[in-house]
Amino acid sequence: MITNSTSDTSIADNSGLPLLFTPFSLKSVKAKNRIVVAPMCQYHSEDGGPTNWQMMHLGRLATGGAGIVFGEETAVERRGRKTYACAGIYKKEHASAYRHLTDFIRLQGAIPAIQLGHSGRKASCHTAVADWRPLRDDDAKDGMSPWQGLAPSAINQPPRRFLPKEMDHDDIRTVLNAFREATLRSVDAGYEIVEVHGAHGYLIHQFLSPVSNHRNDGYGGDIKGRMRFALEVAETVYDAWPKDKPIFYRISAVDGEGGKWGLEDSITLSRELKVRGMDLIDVSSGGIFGDTEMPPVPRVPGYQVAFAERIKHSADVLTIAVGGITEAEQAENILKEGKADLVALARELLWNADWPAHAADALGVKDPFEVLPEEYAHRLRQREAQKSMAINQGGKETKSAWNKLLDRTEL
Ligand SMILES: Cc1cc2nc3c(=O)[nH]c(=O)nc-3n(C[C@H](O)[C@H](O)[C@H](O)COP(=O)(O)O)c2cc1C
């Protein structure tokens, strides 16, 4: 077992702060709080590299006060993107391009984190706003020729222009090497946490689920065979990543509706990932569909928290809870009740990028502005002071003076 004695992930609170705002230390990385910006694909990249959009998007999330800021799923190979606009880190030049983002995120007091992935058979489509419609031959006129994806088995699901190539052992070695190179570039780019994307029906998950993996070599068959590729990716990333920095691994705790990969499988996988030096399991779900009795995960508030809790306790690993977390109290209770070690938000942060500051306020943190950049915090503190002065001291006089000036009776 690989362990690291410098980590302090304990959630014991000795500062009087809500748990959500206690620091999270793992290896040499110390996040100022336990709020994570979940990875969110943006479809604004150019040949994989980030554009001004990512600087704006991650910039506003970093200034919003989260402790850890994940960039979107970033492909380890050009053909491992879903779309022509997906992020990638498959060229040398990408490292310096992402460095602009990581420097800025760090300047805001947040930890820059990258999610590495490979789309596998889900490659070659349009972006999310076009519902990932498959690319067709006539998209070539817009410079978007369809390409062939990779998969453990040649099953055209979701339907694409080309049947995915069933990976032979050379293909597997090539992709593992791409994970290795991408991990090394992520170090050069200044990331402090790397996460492997093993969820949502992408390549790693395709190997895990019996729905998508019909192989009869050492990478298929029983759970041991189906886990082999996922574990080899873990070992590859572990070897290439600095030993004093954390590695997270995102999994789908269960397949999507009709799937076959279940929670007990995820517990087995999480134990194996831990043995291979993965520091934390980021617990999501879905992405592979089939025709079994497996129900869909109902999209209720906190819809994946119970999975994070089970995996945390049964596999004895750190976990992130994500999915339908929108309220400060809800996030705080997940930590208080020991269900996860970190909470991640995605869509709520698109609605309110400053959610961490609002959550600090809602949970009674003495100076909720502290998580914001000082330029904002300073002015907001002043406004608070003015507000309380107006209310507590000169309230009536100030109000009536203004009413007089405006010739109104109400202000
Ligand atoms: C715009 C958007 C893009 C996403 N892209 C990714 C991604 O790149 N990688 C990933 O693992 N999950 C991705 N997700 C899923 C989120 O990370 C998150 O798990 C999910 O949205 C549930 O959290 P929420 O209820 O707080 O939105 C994306 C979600 C959204 C809304």
The ligand as an SDF file (V2000), in Angstrom:
LIG
                    3D

 31 33  0  0  0  0  0  0  0  0999 V2000
  -21.2170   22.2920  -18.3830 C   0  0  0  0  0  0  0  0  0  0  0  0
  -20.8260   20.9880  -17.7690 C   0  0  0  0  0  0  0  0  0  0  0  0
  -19.7190   20.2960  -18.2400 C   0  0  0  0  0  0  0  0  0  0  0  0
  -19.2870   19.1270  -17.6230 C   0  0  0  0  0  0  0  0  0  0  0  0
  -18.1170   18.5540  -18.0220 N   0  0  0  0  0  0  0  0  0  0  0  0
  -17.5920   17.5430  -17.2800 C   0  0  0  0  0  0  0  0  0  0  0  0
  -16.2680   17.1080  -17.4980 C   0  0  0  0  0  0  0  0  0  0  0  0
  -15.5260   17.6610  -18.3050 O   0  0  0  0  0  0  0  0  0  0  0  0
  -15.8240   16.0700  -16.7550 N   0  0  0  0  0  0  0  0  0  0  0  0
  -16.6050   15.4540  -15.8090 C   0  0  0  0  0  0  0  0  0  0  0  0
  -16.1550   14.5250  -15.1630 O   0  0  0  0  0  0  0  0  0  0  0  0
  -17.8320   15.8900  -15.5630 N   0  0  0  0  0  0  0  0  0  0  0  0
  -18.3420   16.9330  -16.2480 C   0  0  0  0  0  0  0  0  0  0  0  0
  -19.5610   17.4410  -15.9230 N   0  0  0  0  0  0  0  0  0  0  0  0
  -20.2730   16.8830  -14.7650 C   0  0  0  0  0  0  0  0  0  0  0  0
  -19.9770   17.7200  -13.5140 C   0  0  0  0  0  0  0  0  0  0  0  0
  -18.5990   17.6770  -13.1750 O   0  0  0  0  0  0  0  0  0  0  0  0
  -20.8220   17.2840  -12.3140 C   0  0  0  0  0  0  0  0  0  0  0  0
  -20.3970   16.0000  -11.9210 O   0  0  0  0  0  0  0  0  0  0  0  0
  -22.3180   17.2350  -12.6070 C   0  0  0  0  0  0  0  0  0  0  0  0
  -22.7220   18.3870  -13.3250 O   0  0  0  0  0  0  0  0  0  0  0  0
  -23.1230   17.1340  -11.3310 C   0  0  0  0  0  0  0  0  0  0  0  0
  -22.8700   18.2410  -10.4940 O   0  0  0  0  0  0  0  0  0  0  0  0
  -23.9140   19.4800  -10.3740 P   0  0  0  0  0  0  0  0  0  0  0  0
  -25.2500   18.9100   -9.9810 O   0  0  0  0  0  0  0  0  0  0  0  0
  -23.3190   20.3470   -9.2920 O   0  0  0  0  0  0  0  0  0  0  0  0
  -23.9850   20.1640  -11.6880 O   0  0  0  0  0  0  0  0  0  0  0  0
  -20.0290   18.5930  -16.5590 C   0  0  0  0  0  0  0  0  0  0  0  0
  -21.1770   19.2480  -16.1300 C   0  0  0  0  0  0  0  0  0  0  0  0
  -21.5680   20.4390  -16.7010 C   0  0  0  0  0  0  0  0  0  0  0  0
  -22.7750   21.1480  -16.1650 C   0  0  0  0  0  0  0  0  0  0  0  0
  1  2  1  0
  2  3  1  0
  2 30  2  0
  3  4  2  0
  4  5  1  0
  4 28  1  0
  5  6  2  0
  6  7  1  0
  6 13  1  0
  7  8  2  0
  7  9  1  0
  9 10  1  0
 10 11  2  0
 10 12  1  0
 12 13  2  0
 13 14  1  0
 14 15  1  0
 14 28  1  0
 15 16  1  0
 16 17  1  0
 16 18  1  0
 18 19  1  0
 18 20  1  0
 20 21  1  0
 20 22  1  0
 22 23  1  0
 23 24  1  0
 24 25  2  0
 24 26  1  0
 24 27  1  0
 28 29  2  0
 29 30  1  0
 30 31  1  0
M  END
$$$$
